Amino acid sequence: MTLDLRTRNPIQPLLVLACWLGGLAMPCAAAGFAYVGNQSSGNVSVIDTNTDSVVRTVPETGRIGAKIQAVVADRGERHLFVVDAMGNDLVEIDALSGKVLKRIPVGRAPEGASLSPSGRTIAVCVEEDNTVALVDVASGRVEHVIHTLGRNPEHCAFSSDGRWMMTGNENSGDVDLIDLASDRSVARIPTAGHPRGVAWLPGRRLAYVAQESANGVNVVDAAKRRVLAFLPTALRAAGAIASPDGKTVFVSNGGAGSVSAIDTASERVVATIPVGKRPWNMAITRDGAKLYVANGRSNSVSVIDARRFVLLKTIPVGGLPWGVNIP
């Protein structure tokens, strides 16, 4: 049996080697990783999604910035891009060494960020400028700045085909629909109040938008450019994410300390899973098996079986985890 350490992920070979040397009959399954931005600690916790344990902190000592928000890993997981809200930067980091490679100015008070389906572009929502900065992953440069019609965009989410983007605008109570072919906002759609996380359904023009002050989600039809429905979840809905098959949307309820599972066919909550305090932003594994939830006030990440809707484990991380990213 041959041990092949060739991989795109610089951390993965070390874990596979550790499994091999541990006396197992065969190497562990290929490791997947979840990256957690710790707002007050100023660093990133790296979770092995096979063992559901923290295997690294980036950097090992020191801080990336004073107020860490979203973290995005590139497709090869060689570089991490971390939003530093106080520094007004997107910080590019070598994932293995933890070395800061570049600080990319994006505007005042950036918060949410996401990677395009192509893997070529990172969108950063810049709250105080009312803009979305589109950063080229290869060059580390801002290629376009798109002005939103609404105020204080916090989350910016790509549709699965990369054609559209939606922003949740905290201060104006609406969402922007952005046409990425022309790099401009084409609609401002009123919602139930204080929109936060946005979850597009794969392959569809529907998005579920968490409404913090309304304690639920709006279903937004991007083709018709209007809200179709409001679905109540629990106190202070914050994050939203869809399963890879689009059958379930998960909503984190910051005030209730829970996650609601919405069946998208019936548009009803089919399960409520207790987690930690102030659950924020989430990520789901590529196979749709496990959901990872950042618990901001518990300094932990909850792991949920995304098919049976049960809590599997709670993982201690850094201070005030803002969200989780799985590339």
Stockholm file with secondary structure:
# STOCKHOLM 1.0

chainA/1-327         MTLDLRTRNPIQPLLVLACWLGGLAMPCAAAGFAYVGNQSSGNVSVIDTNTDSVVRTVPETGRIGAKIQAVVADRGERHLFVVDAMGNDLVEIDALSGKVLKRIPVGRAPEGASLSPSGRTIAVCVEEDNTVALVDVASGRVEHVIHTLGRNPEHCAFSSDGRWMMTGNENSGDVDLIDLASDRSVARIPTAGHPRGVAWLPGRRLAYVAQESANGVNVVDAAKRRVLAFLPTALRAAGAIASPDGKTVFVSNGGAGSVSAIDTASERVVATIPVGKRPWNMAITRDGAKLYVANGRSNSVSVIDARRFVLLKTIPVGGLPWGVNIP
#=GR chainA/1-327 SS CCCCCCCSCSSHHHHHHHHHHTTCSSCCCCCCEEEEEETTTTEEEEEETTTTEEEEEESSSSCSCSSEEEEEECTTSSEEEEEETTTTEEEEEETTTCCEEEEEECCSSEEEEEECTTSSEEEEEETTTTEEEEEETTTTEEEEEEECSSSCEEEEEECTTSSEEEEEETTTTEEEEEETTTTEEEEEEECSSSEEEEEECTTSSEEEEEETTTTEEEEEETTTTEEEEEEECSSSEEEEEECTTSSEEEEEETTTTEEEEEETTTTEEEEEEECSSSEEEEEECTTSCEEEEEETTTTEEEEEETTTTEEEEEEECSSSEEEEECC
#=GC SS_cons         CCCCCCCSCSSHHHHHHHHHHTTCSSCCCCCCEEEEEETTTTEEEEEETTTTEEEEEESSSSCSCSSEEEEEECTTSSEEEEEETTTTEEEEEETTTCCEEEEEECCSSEEEEEECTTSSEEEEEETTTTEEEEEETTTTEEEEEEECSSSCEEEEEECTTSSEEEEEETTTTEEEEEETTTTEEEEEEECSSSEEEEEECTTSSEEEEEETTTTEEEEEETTTTEEEEEEECSSSEEEEEECTTSSEEEEEETTTTEEEEEETTTTEEEEEEECSSSEEEEEECTTSCEEEEEETTTTEEEEEETTTTEEEEEEECSSSEEEEECC
//
